Amino acid sequence: MSIRPVKRVNLSRPTLEGAGVRLRRAFGFGDTSDFDPFLMMDDFRGDNPADYRAGFPWHPHRGIETITYVLAGSVEHGDSLGNHGKLGAGDVQWMTAGSGIMHQEMPAGDAKGRMHGFQLWANLPARLKMTRPRYQDVPSSAIPEVTDDDGTTVRVICGEFWGKTGPVDGVAAEPRYLDVSVPAGKRKRLKVEDYRQAFAYIFEGSADFTDASEPFGVLSEAEVDGRDVLVRDKVGNRSLVVFGAGDEIVVQAGDEGARFLLVSGRPLREPIAWHGPIVMNTDAEIRQAMSDLRDGSFIRPV
């Protein structure tokens, strides 16, 4: 077994999206080769409805899959195919946009005004870019959860892990999407096959993710003996950890424990042409998508 080294750690960046939703972007746009087959991940959370209630009104998608995971509050959604519904705490929606879909997502807070969720974009291979759109709405009760002897708990949203298989199926690039909670002070080894690219995103607590030598944390300034120096802190809330090659990761939870998403998949290694929520392989395909939007043929007959 070889431990995956940490290539880098970044804090997610404040971003304004949709009709004015304040969120944090872990990664997305620009060079996403370290995350292939994934394209973008947003962390939207807050307890002020003004930060999220404008939502994400009608917009197009083509060539990708979007994965929405709600932890608090709810997200009401609808699309051009007539689908509609509401995701509550713990629910997941895996949408395969394929050849094209128009949809909207409108978040709402819980009784205390809290809203928290994630949206991850996964690329589709060229052979599936124009596949038929489809939804997989998964209630929290259908997501298997397994707890190890040391108290580490894993929710298996997609893929196989510790003998459990997530409810989302038939998706490209063999994704594995896990919600991992490690108790305070515990050290845990988690398998991630060497053919996968992998990242973790911490959203509660803190941890050290250890490679073959020393812990790797967030680089920050601190004052030591009256001098400003750079130190590496434990990786904490809203931190993105990008792993190198290997077949397992090691995590040492901090004093409050650690909860993080652990996401991996088989890289597609295909060219990417990107125009907002439309992701194809060539500029010509992007121009065709724009033309389809203008002339009303973006939504294909089912």
N, C-alpha and C positions, 0 to 999 in steps of 0.2 A: 504494500500500500504506500502511495506517495501523497504527502500533504500538499494541497494546492497553496502556493504562495499568494500573498496579497499584492496585486499589481498597484493598486492605489485606493485611496479612500477620499470621497468627496461629500460635502454637505449638499443636500438638495437646494435648488435656487428658487427664491420667490418669483412667481410668474402670474400673469393675468391671462385668463383664457375664457372661451365662450363669450357670454354677454357681460363679462366682468367678474368672473369667479377668481378669487384669490387662492392660489394653491402653491405647492412646491414641486418643481420638476427635478426628478432624480437624474434622468438623462433623456436625450431626445434631440432630433435634428442634428445637423453636422455629421461628424464621423461616428457612427454607431457600430463599427466593426467589432469592438470588444464585447458587444451584447448580442450579436447575430445568433439566433434569428429574431431577437426582440429589437424594437425600434424606439420605444419611448415608455417612460413610466412617470405618472403624476400621483402625488400624495395630496388629496384635498381633505382638509380638516379645519374645524373651527367651531367656536361656540357663539359667534356673532352672525346671525342670519344675513346681515348685509354683505358679508363676505362671500356667500355662496348662492343666495336665493335667485339671482338672475339666471343661473343655470347655463345649459348648453342647448340653445334653441336649434331648430332644424338645420342640419348640415349633412353633406355627403361623405361617404366612405367608399373606397374601392381598393381591392388588392391586399387587404390586411384583415386581421382579426383583432377585436378589442375585448379586453377582459376587465370587467368591473367587479370589484370586491368591496362590499359595504360592511363597515364595522360598527357604525352608529348612525342614527337617522335613517333616511330612506332616499331612494332615487326612483322617480317615476319616469318611465320611458315609453316611447311610441315610435313607429316607423312607417315608411311609405308602403309597406306590404300589409298594413292593417294590424300588426302586432302591437300590443300595449300591455303594460303591467307595472308592478312596483316591487323594487328590491328592498328588503329590510335588513336589519343587523345580522351579519353572518352569511347573507345570500351572495350568490355569484351569477353574473351573466357573461357568457362567452358568445360573442357575436362574430360570425364569419361574414364579412361584408362581401367578399367575392366580387362578382361583376358590378355590383353597385347597389347602394341603399341610401335612403335619406332617413335620418332619425334624429330624435332629440332626447335629452336626459335632463331632468329637472330635480335637483336635490332639495331635501327638506330636513330640518333638524328634528331631534327627538323631543321629549317633553321638556328637557332642559336647554333646548336650542342647539345641541351638539350635532355636528355632522362630520363623519370620518369615513373615508374610503380611498381606494386606489384604482387607477386605470392603467393597464398595461397594454401596449400595442405589440402584436406579433406579426411578422411578415409572412406572406404566403409565397410559396415557390411559384415560379413562372407558370408551371403547368396547372396551377389552381387559382391564378389571379382572377380568372373570369368564371369561376365556379358559381353555382347557385347560392345566394345568401341563405344563412340559417342562424337561428338562435338556439342557445341552450341556457335556459333559466334554471338555476339550481338552488333550491331552498337550503338554508343552513342545516336542517335536519338530515339532508342527504349527503353531507360532506363527512367522510369518515375521520375520526380522531383517534389517535393511538398515543398511549402514555408509556414511556419506558420506566424501568425500575428506579431510576434516579429522579423521576418526576418530570423529565423532559416530555413535552406534549407537542405533537405534530398534527395539524389539520391537512389532509391530502386533498387539495382542490383538483389537481390534474396530475396524471402519471401514477407510477407505483412507488411505494416507499414503506418499509417496515411491514411488508405483507398486506398492505392496504392499497386499493386502487381508487383513485378519485373518480367522481361521477361524470366529468367532462370527457367525451371521447371523440374519435374521428378527426382530430386536429393535426395540422402539419407540424413537422420539425420535432416531434416527440417531446413536447414541453413537459416539464415537471414544475408544479407551482405548489409550494409548501408554506404554511404559516407555522413557525416554530417558536415555542416558548421554552427557555432553559432557566431552571431555578437559580436563585442567587448563589454565587460561588461555585457552581457546577461547571465542570469541563466536559465537553461533548465532542465526539467525532461523528461526522455525518457523511455518508457516502454520496459522491457525485461522480458518475462514470467519466472516464478520461476523454471520451469523445464529445462531451458536452462543454458549452461555454456557460459560465455561472456567475451570478452576483447575489449579494444579500442586501437587504434594506432594513435597517433597524428603525422601529417606530415606538418602542418602549424600552426603558432601561439602558444598559450599556454593556459592552463586551470587548474582549480582546480576541481578534481572529489571528491565530498563530500560524506562521509558516515554519519551515525547518530550522529557523534560527530564533529571531526575537519577535515579540508582539509588534504589530503595526497599527498605529492609531492616527487620529486626525492631527495634522501639524498645526500648532497654534503658538501664539506668543505668551510668555510668562516672565515674571521678574524673579531672578535668582541672585541673591547677594547684591541687590541693587542694580543688576544688569538685566536688560531685555534679552531673552534667549528664546530659541525655538524648541518646543518640546512636543512629544507625541502623547496626546491624551487617549483614554479609552474611546472606542468608537461608540457614539451615543445616538440619541434620538435624531431622526432625519438624516442619517448617514448612509451613504451608498458604498458598499465594499465590492470591488471588482477582483475576481480571482484569476490566477494564472492556471497553467496545466497541472493536472494531478487527478487522483481518484477519490479524495476525501477532503473535507475541511475540518478544522479544529476551532472550537469556540469556547472561550472562558467567560462565563457570565459575570457581570459586575455585582455590586452589593444589593442592587434592586432586581436582579435577574435581567433577562434580555428576551425581547420578542422581536422577531424579524421575519421578513419574507425571504425564502431561499428559492430562487428561480433559475432554471437551467434548461437548455435545449440543444438540439443538434444544429450547428450552423448551416445555413443554406449556401453561403459563399456565392451569391448571385449579385449582379449589378443592381443598384438602387437608383431610381428616379423618383423624386419626392416633390409633391406639391401639396402642402398642408395635410389634410386627411386622406389624400389619394397617393398611394405608393405603388409604382409600377417598376418595370425593369429598364425602360428606355424613355427618352424625351418624347419620341414619337407617340408612345402610348399615353403619356401625360397630355400631349396636345389633343389626342383623340378623346380622352376623358373630358377635357374642357369643352371640346366641340359637342360632345354628347350632352353635357349639362346645358349648353346654350340652346340646342335644338330639341331638347325634351326627350332624348332617347337614352339618358343615363340609366334609368331603371329598365331592366330587361324583362320581357314577359316570363312569368314563372311557369 
